[in-house]
């Protein structure tokens, strides 16, 4: 029984540390940005590429949902590496 409790406590500590790490990474990568309305991003950067606003909005909202980031902080030129860094503890080194 003591082993089970120890394993459970280690798991809880690991969950806590993972959560703290992910929050820290999000803040480092996106915390300095001012949220911009998606419509403004679209009008300024994407409109000329003939992508419909509704599709642009869906992609950014899904990215925000998947990575627990406000979609208004994501920019079209953000490298994929930023998003991999957020999940690196969840999937090993983030390169699998």
N, C-alpha and C positions, 0 to 999 in steps of 0.2 A: 504493500500500500504506500509506503514511504517513497519508493521508486516512482510510482505513478504520480504522486503529488510533485516530486522533483521535476519530472519530465513536463508536467503541466505548467509548473512555474517557469521553467526554461522557455517553453513555448510562448507563454504570455509576455515574457521579457523580450523575446525575439520579435513578437508582433509589435510591441511598443517601440522598440528601437528602429524597426523597419519603417513604421509610420513617421517617426521623428525624422529619419533620414530623408524620406521622400518629401516631406514638407520643406525641409531645408533646401533640397535640390530645386524644388519648384520655386522657392523664394529667390534663390540665386539666379535661376534662369529667366524668370518672368517678373520678379517682384519690383524691378526698377521701372517697369513700363506703365504708362497710363492706359487704362482701358479705352479702346476706340470702338465706336459703334461699327458693327459688321458692314452696315450699308456704306459708311464712310470708307472703310478699307476696300470694299468692292468698287466703289465709284473712283477712288484714287488709283488703284493698282490693278484691278482685274477686269473691269468693264470692257476694255479694248480687246480682250482675248475671246470675246463672244461666249463666255460662260454665263449661263443664266444665274441671276442672283439667288434664286431658291436653291440651286444645286451648291453654290458656294456656301450659303448659309448652313445647309445640311452637313456638309463636310466639316466646317469649322465647329459646329455644335457637337458633332460626333467626336471629333478630336478632343474637344474640351471635356466631354463626358467620359471618354476612355481614360484620359490622363488626369482627371479632376483638376482641370485648369479652366479659368474663365476664358471662353472662346475669344473675348474681346482683347485678350493679351497675346494671342497667337498672331504671328505675321506670316504672310505667304512665303517669305524668304527664310524662315526658320529652318535650319538644317535638321534632318532626321535624327542626327546624333543627340540633339537636345532631348528628344522624346525617349530615345533609347536610354539615356542617362537616368531619366526619372524611374524607369523600370529595371535598372540594372540589378538591384537586389532581388527582384522577383524572378528573374530568369538567369541566374548566374552572373555572367559578365555582361549581359545584354547583347551578346553576339551570336547566341544560338539561333 
